Amino acid sequence: MEETCAHIEAVESITEPKDYVCEECVKHHGSWLHLRTCQTCGVTLCCDSSPNTHMTKHFHTTGHPVVISAEPGERWLWCYVDEAVKGY
């Protein structure tokens, strides 16, 4: 069952990833498992299953609440604040 929130509902259009790489891992020669794209600023970073958890760090630094999965074939939004998810 999907749980949605005001942060997810406030996303008017989906920002897709520009590239399928973690921008921070590339800078520091790191590796990633899966990618997420911030729906506030458009940055694409690695997920919590990746060694450096750059997207969660981005959330804690910026407060940008909603990301999408940047993985091909996955179509969902996640809110860090409310721990809510919604397909699109």
C-alpha positions in Angstrom: 0.0 0.0 0.0 1.3 3.4 -0.9 1.7 6.1 1.8 1.9 9.6 0.5 2.5 13.0 2.1 2.3 16.7 1.4 6.0 16.8 0.3 5.4 14.2 -2.4 2.0 15.7 -3.4 3.8 19.1 -3.9 6.0 17.7 -6.7 4.4 19.1 -9.8 6.6 17.5 -12.4 9.3 14.8 -12.2 12.9 15.8 -12.7 14.6 12.9 -14.4 18.4 12.2 -14.0 20.7 14.0 -16.5 23.3 11.2 -16.2 23.1 7.8 -14.5 26.1 8.3 -12.2 26.5 9.5 -8.6 28.0 12.9 -9.0 29.8 12.7 -5.6 31.1 9.2 -6.2 32.5 10.3 -9.5 34.4 13.2 -7.8 35.9 10.9 -5.2 36.4 7.7 -7.3 33.8 5.9 -5.3 31.2 3.3 -6.4 27.4 3.1 -6.0 24.7 0.5 -6.1 21.5 2.4 -7.0 20.8 6.1 -7.8 18.3 8.7 -6.7 17.4 12.1 -8.1 16.5 15.0 -5.9 13.2 16.6 -6.9 14.2 20.0 -5.5 17.6 20.6 -7.2 17.9 17.7 -9.7 21.2 16.2 -8.3 21.6 12.5 -8.8 23.4 10.7 -6.0 23.8 7.1 -4.6 21.2 5.4 -2.3 21.5 4.0 1.2 22.6 0.6 -0.1 25.7 2.3 -1.6 28.9 2.6 0.4 28.7 6.4 0.7 24.9 7.1 1.0 25.3 10.4 -0.7 21.6 11.1 -1.3 20.8 10.7 2.4 23.7 13.0 3.3 22.3 15.5 0.7 18.9 15.4 2.5 20.5 16.0 5.9 22.6 18.9 4.5 19.9 20.6 2.4 16.5 19.5 3.7 15.4 18.6 0.2 12.7 16.0 1.1 11.7 14.1 -2.1 13.7 11.9 -4.5 12.9 9.5 -7.3 14.6 6.3 -8.1 16.9 7.0 -11.0 17.1 3.3 -11.8 15.7 2.4 -15.3 12.2 0.9 -15.0 11.6 2.1 -11.4 9.0 4.8 -11.1 8.5 5.9 -7.5 9.1 8.9 -5.3 10.4 8.8 -1.7 10.0 11.4 1.1 12.8 11.4 3.7 10.8 13.5 6.1 7.7 11.4 6.2 9.2 8.1 5.1 6.5 7.9 2.5 6.5 6.4 -1.0 4.3 6.9 -4.1 4.5 5.4 -7.6 4.2 7.6 -10.7 
